[in-house]
């Protein structure tokens, strides 16, 4: 495994994770899928991850930062109102808990 690139290792891990989720779902629904389907789904997910990573880096860079933060993630989710609401609610709860923890000190 030492001769595999980091990207190959990540793709292999993604393939395994996607395959495991597909297996669980096919058992639950009493369906069958081919290894080619799992491979195609994995490639599609990989491409989506690359696009998301690029967008997050671009948003961060545009804001003059070198680190991606929750504002970048919220900006990415802006076109999906339901996803944006879920993420915003989570972020707000995290910030409130952090503020509450600081006020106790």
N, CA, C and O of each residue as an XYZ file, in Angstrom:
420
protein
N       0.824     -1.189      0.000
C       0.000      0.000      0.000
C       0.869      1.254      0.000
O       0.382      2.347     -0.289
N       2.140      1.104      0.320
C       3.038      2.248      0.369
C       3.254      2.865     -1.009
O       3.558      4.053     -1.111
N       3.100      2.072     -2.074
C       3.330      2.606     -3.408
C       2.084      3.280     -3.999
O       2.162      3.886     -5.068
N       0.948      3.181     -3.321
C      -0.265      3.853     -3.788
C      -0.202      5.337     -3.446
O       0.277      5.725     -2.380
N      -0.692      6.148     -4.361
C      -0.749      7.577     -4.076
C      -1.866      7.848     -3.069
O      -2.754      7.023     -2.860
N      -1.795      9.000     -2.468
C      -2.824      9.381     -1.498
C      -4.198      9.421     -2.169
O      -5.196      9.009     -1.577
N      -4.241      9.923     -3.410
C      -5.516      9.978     -4.128
C      -6.081      8.577     -4.360
O      -7.282      8.361     -4.201
N      -5.235      7.638     -4.730
C      -5.684      6.268     -4.944
C      -6.210      5.655     -3.652
O      -7.202      4.926     -3.664
N      -5.543      5.950     -2.535
C      -5.991      5.440     -1.244
C      -7.348      6.030     -0.878
O      -8.224      5.327     -0.373
N      -7.516      7.328     -1.140
C      -8.798      7.972     -0.847
C      -9.909      7.406     -1.724
O     -11.016      7.157     -1.246
N      -9.614      7.204     -3.006
C     -10.621      6.628     -3.901
C     -10.989      5.213     -3.474
O     -12.156      4.828     -3.542
N     -10.007      4.441     -3.037
C     -10.278      3.079     -2.569
C     -11.164      3.112     -1.318
O     -12.084      2.304     -1.184
N     -10.887      4.035     -0.420
C     -11.700      4.166      0.790
C     -13.119      4.596      0.435
O     -14.087      4.114      1.024
N     -13.236      5.510     -0.536
C     -14.557      5.960     -0.971
C     -15.309      4.803     -1.617
O     -16.495      4.606     -1.350
N     -14.626      4.038     -2.465
C     -15.246      2.882     -3.120
C     -15.798      1.922     -2.058
O     -16.920      1.430     -2.177
N     -14.995      1.664     -1.023
C     -15.413      0.771      0.053
C     -16.642      1.328      0.770
O     -17.602      0.597      1.012
N     -16.617      2.613      1.109
C     -17.731      3.227      1.841
C     -19.001      3.235      0.998
O     -20.079      2.911      1.499
N     -18.884      3.603     -0.275
C     -20.052      3.605     -1.161
C     -20.580      2.181     -1.317
O     -21.787      1.948     -1.253
N     -19.677      1.243     -1.521
C     -20.084     -0.153     -1.662
C     -20.812     -0.673     -0.442
O     -21.792     -1.408     -0.563
N     -20.341     -0.299      0.726
C     -20.977     -0.732      1.972
C     -22.387     -0.138      2.094
O     -23.327     -0.837      2.473
N     -22.529      1.152      1.772
C     -23.850      1.778      1.840
C     -24.807      1.169      0.818
O     -25.975      0.925      1.119
N     -24.305      0.928     -0.387
C     -25.142      0.321     -1.428
C     -25.551     -1.089     -1.012
O     -26.707     -1.474     -1.192
N     -24.627     -1.855     -0.464
C     -24.947     -3.214     -0.005
C     -26.048     -3.189      1.054
O     -26.991     -3.978      0.993
N     -25.927     -2.284      2.021
C     -26.936     -2.182      3.076
C     -28.301     -1.836      2.485
O     -29.321     -2.406      2.874
N     -28.306     -0.903      1.551
C     -29.567     -0.470      0.946
C     -30.165     -1.572      0.066
O     -31.380     -1.767      0.063
N     -29.330     -2.284     -0.670
C     -29.856     -3.352     -1.527
C     -30.430     -4.494     -0.691
O     -31.431     -5.101     -1.073
N     -29.807     -4.784      0.434
C     -30.357     -5.808      1.321
C     -31.697     -5.365      1.897
O     -32.643     -6.148      1.987
N     -31.757     -4.105      2.281
C     -32.988     -3.568      2.868
C     -34.131     -3.571      1.856
O     -35.282     -3.828      2.211
N     -33.812     -3.288      0.607
C     -34.832     -3.188     -0.438
C     -34.973     -4.457     -1.292
O     -35.769     -4.507     -2.229
N     -34.188     -5.471     -0.947
C     -34.203     -6.725     -1.696
C     -33.951     -6.486     -3.193
O     -34.720     -6.928     -4.046
N     -32.865     -5.783     -3.484
C     -32.475     -5.462     -4.860
C     -31.042     -5.933     -5.086
O     -30.335     -6.304     -4.149
N     -30.636     -5.910     -6.345
C     -29.268     -6.252     -6.713
C     -28.660     -5.120     -7.528
O     -29.360     -4.437     -8.274
N     -27.363     -4.928     -7.382
C     -26.637     -3.966     -8.212
C     -25.350     -4.629     -8.687
O     -24.867     -5.588     -8.085
N     -24.819     -4.110     -9.754
C     -23.577     -4.660    -10.305
C     -22.378     -3.902     -9.738
O     -22.519     -2.772     -9.270
N     -21.211     -4.518     -9.779
C     -19.997     -3.795     -9.381
C     -19.764     -2.557    -10.258
O     -19.189     -1.571     -9.797
N     -20.206     -2.608    -11.506
C     -20.062     -1.454    -12.393
C     -20.896     -0.277    -11.888
O     -20.475      0.876    -11.986
N     -22.088     -0.574    -11.344
C     -22.914      0.485    -10.776
C     -22.207      1.139     -9.606
O     -22.171      2.365     -9.501
N     -21.646      0.329     -8.730
C     -20.934      0.871     -7.564
C     -19.741      1.702     -8.022
O     -19.463      2.761     -7.458
N     -19.041      1.224     -9.042
C     -17.909      1.980     -9.576
C     -18.339      3.307    -10.165
O     -17.694      4.328     -9.928
N     -19.423      3.309    -10.932
C     -19.918      4.551    -11.532
C     -20.398      5.524    -10.464
O     -20.139      6.725    -10.550
N     -21.093      5.010     -9.462
C     -21.567      5.861     -8.369
C     -20.387      6.451     -7.606
O     -20.407      7.626     -7.238
N     -19.369      5.646     -7.370
C     -18.173      6.126     -6.682
C     -17.495      7.236     -7.478
O     -17.091      8.248     -6.905
N     -17.366      7.059     -8.783
C     -16.755      8.098     -9.627
C     -17.571      9.387     -9.602
O     -17.010     10.483     -9.584
N     -18.894      9.255     -9.602
C     -19.754     10.430     -9.546
C     -19.582     11.169     -8.209
O     -19.493     12.396     -8.176
N     -19.538     10.413     -7.125
C     -19.342     11.010     -5.799
C     -17.967     11.676     -5.724
O     -17.839     12.769     -5.174
N     -16.939     11.025     -6.274
C     -15.587     11.595     -6.276
C     -15.574     12.934     -7.024
O     -14.992     13.910     -6.550
N     -16.210     12.970     -8.179
C     -16.260     14.210     -8.963
C     -16.984     15.311     -8.192
O     -16.578     16.472     -8.234
N     -18.047     14.949     -7.494
C     -18.788     15.933     -6.695
C     -17.920     16.448     -5.545
O     -17.927     17.642     -5.248
N     -17.181     15.558     -4.905
C     -16.292     15.967     -3.812
C     -15.231     16.936     -4.333
O     -14.926     17.937     -3.685
N     -14.670     16.636     -5.505
C     -13.670     17.540     -6.087
C     -14.266     18.915     -6.372
O     -13.624     19.934     -6.116
N     -15.484     18.951     -6.898
C     -16.136     20.232     -7.187
C     -16.414     21.020     -5.911
O     -16.189     22.229     -5.860
N     -16.897     20.339     -4.893
C     -17.181     21.000     -3.618
C     -15.893     21.550     -3.009
O     -15.868     22.680     -2.522
N     -14.837     20.760     -3.036
C     -13.556     21.201     -2.470
C     -13.040     22.438     -3.203
O     -12.572     23.390     -2.578
N     -13.128     22.417     -4.513
C     -12.677     23.560     -5.312
C     -13.500     24.805     -5.000
O     -12.945     25.892     -4.838
N     -14.818     24.651     -4.915
C     -15.681     25.791     -4.589
C     -15.366     26.353     -3.203
O     -15.296     27.570     -3.030
N     -15.177     25.477     -2.220
C     -14.867     25.939     -0.867
C     -13.533     26.682     -0.828
O     -13.412     27.717     -0.173
N     -12.542     26.154     -1.525
C     -11.243     26.836     -1.587
C     -11.382     28.203     -2.252
O     -10.774     29.177     -1.810
N     -12.173     28.272     -3.303
C     -12.372     29.536     -4.018
C     -13.069     30.560     -3.135
O     -12.663     31.722     -3.101
N     -14.109     30.150     -2.422
C     -14.818     31.071     -1.525
C     -13.881     31.599     -0.446
O     -13.876     32.794     -0.149
N     -13.098     30.715      0.130
C     -12.163     31.100      1.179
C     -11.114     32.079      0.647
O     -10.828     33.098      1.275
N     -10.553     31.760     -0.502
C      -9.532     32.622     -1.115
C     -10.117     33.999     -1.451
O      -9.467     35.025     -1.250
N     -11.347     34.005     -1.964
C     -12.004     35.267     -2.312
C     -12.189     36.153     -1.074
O     -12.135     37.379     -1.159
N     -12.406     35.510      0.065
C     -12.578     36.256      1.318
C     -11.234     36.637      1.946
O     -11.201     37.258      3.008
N     -10.133     36.269      1.297
C      -8.814     36.621      1.806
C      -8.326     35.704      2.910
O      -7.447     36.076      3.687
N      -8.886     34.516      2.984
C      -8.489     33.563      4.012
C      -7.797     32.364      3.375
O      -7.991     32.070      2.195
N      -6.993     31.682      4.172
C      -6.355     30.448      3.707
C      -7.026     29.220      4.308
O      -6.684     28.088      3.965
N      -7.979     29.447      5.204
C      -8.682     28.359      5.867
C     -10.167     28.426      5.525
O     -10.780     29.492      5.574
N     -10.729     27.285      5.181
C     -12.173     27.198      4.911
C     -12.907     27.211      6.240
O     -12.497     26.536      7.185
N     -13.987     27.974      6.318
C     -14.779     27.996      7.549
C     -16.263     27.788      7.240
O     -16.639     27.545      6.093
N     -17.087     27.884      8.259
C     -18.512     27.601      8.103
C     -19.197     28.584      7.154
O     -20.180     28.226      6.506
N     -18.697     29.805      7.065
C     -19.286     30.763      6.122
C     -19.164     30.247      4.688
O     -20.081     30.419      3.885
N     -18.046     29.623      4.372
C     -17.841     29.066      3.037
C     -18.817     27.920      2.774
O     -19.371     27.808      1.680
N     -19.019     27.079      3.771
C     -19.940     25.949      3.627
C     -21.368     26.461      3.442
O     -22.114     25.943      2.611
N     -21.743     27.470      4.212
C     -23.080     28.052      4.062
C     -23.255     28.689      2.690
O     -24.328     28.596      2.094
N     -22.222     29.325      2.192
C     -22.284     29.916      0.857
C     -22.458     28.824     -0.195
O     -23.221     28.988     -1.147
N     -21.760     27.727     -0.021
C     -21.875     26.604     -0.955
C     -23.305     26.048     -0.971
O     -23.808     25.659     -2.025
N     -23.952     26.011      0.188
C     -25.285     25.410      0.314
C     -26.418     26.394      0.012
O     -27.590     26.046      0.158
N     -26.089     27.584     -0.395
C     -27.100     28.632     -0.546
C     -28.211     28.297     -1.537
O     -29.326     28.796     -1.389
N     -27.940     27.476     -2.532
C     -28.950     27.167     -3.549
C     -29.855     26.007     -3.157
O     -30.839     25.722     -3.841
N     -29.528     25.350     -2.078
C     -30.368     24.268     -1.566
C     -30.898     24.734     -0.218
O     -30.236     24.581      0.809
N     -32.099     25.304     -0.231
C     -32.631     25.947      0.968
C     -32.737     25.002      2.160
O     -32.430     25.391      3.287
N     -33.167     23.769      1.921
C     -33.302     22.820      3.028
C     -31.939     22.477      3.637
O     -31.787     22.463      4.859
N     -30.964     22.204      2.790
C     -29.619     21.905      3.272
C     -29.031     23.114      3.996
O     -28.416     22.973      5.052
N     -29.222     24.294      3.427
C     -28.716     25.521      4.049
C     -29.321     25.694      5.435
O     -28.613     26.048      6.378
N     -30.622     25.449      5.572
C     -31.287     25.599      6.868
C     -30.736     24.609      7.889
O     -30.527     24.969      9.047
N     -30.498     23.366      7.471
C     -29.959     22.351      8.379
C     -28.558     22.740      8.842
O     -28.248     22.671     10.031
N     -27.723     23.146      7.903
C     -26.347     23.527      8.254
C     -26.349     24.770      9.131
O     -25.618     24.830     10.120
N     -27.166     25.770      8.779
C     -27.231     27.020      9.552
C     -27.677     26.729     10.982
O     -27.110     27.271     11.932
N     -28.684     25.880     11.140
C     -29.163     25.511     12.470
C     -28.056     24.831     13.273
O     -27.870     25.128     14.453
N     -27.324     23.921     12.636
C     -26.228     23.224     13.305
C     -25.141     24.215     13.737
O     -24.663     24.168     14.870
N     -24.761     25.104     12.829
C     -23.720     26.090     13.128
C     -24.160     27.000     14.273
O     -23.385     27.285     15.186
N     -25.402     27.448     14.213
C     -25.911     28.330     15.275
C     -25.905     27.633     16.630
O     -25.562     28.246     17.641
N     -26.280     26.362     16.656
C     -26.268     25.607     17.918
C     -24.842     25.440     18.440
O     -24.601     25.548     19.642
N     -23.901     25.177     17.535
C     -22.500     25.031     17.939
C     -21.958     26.340     18.513
O     -21.263     26.342     19.528
N     -22.281     27.445     17.856
C     -21.817     28.752     18.338
C     -22.440     29.088     19.686
O     -21.769     29.640     20.558
N     -23.723     28.757     19.866
C     -24.390     29.018     21.130
C     -23.783     28.179     22.252
O     -23.587     28.668     23.365
N     -23.491     26.932     21.959
C     -22.875     26.057     22.974
C     -21.477     26.546     23.332
O     -21.074     26.506     24.495
N     -20.738     27.009     22.320
C     -19.399     27.514     22.565
C     -19.457     28.793     23.414
O     -18.654     28.975     24.329
N     -20.401     29.661     23.104
C     -20.566     30.907     23.864
C     -20.988     30.621     25.294
O     -20.536     31.276     26.234
N     -21.867     29.627     25.448
C     -22.326     29.242     26.780
C     -21.166     28.699     27.605
O     -21.057     28.986     28.797
N     -20.304     27.915     26.970
C     -19.133     27.352     27.654
C     -18.157     28.421     28.077
O     -17.562     28.319     29.150
N     -17.976     29.447     27.260
C     -17.066     30.529     27.598
C     -17.616     31.393     28.728
O     -16.851     31.894     29.553
N     -18.946     31.573     28.773
C     -19.544     32.432     29.804
C     -19.475     31.795     31.184
O     -19.551     32.501     32.190
N     -19.332     30.472     31.252
C     -19.241     29.778     32.545
C     -17.874     29.950     33.198
O     -17.729     29.715     34.397
N     -16.877     30.354     32.428
C     -15.509     30.479     32.961
C     -15.326     31.681     33.771
O     -14.232     31.919     34.284
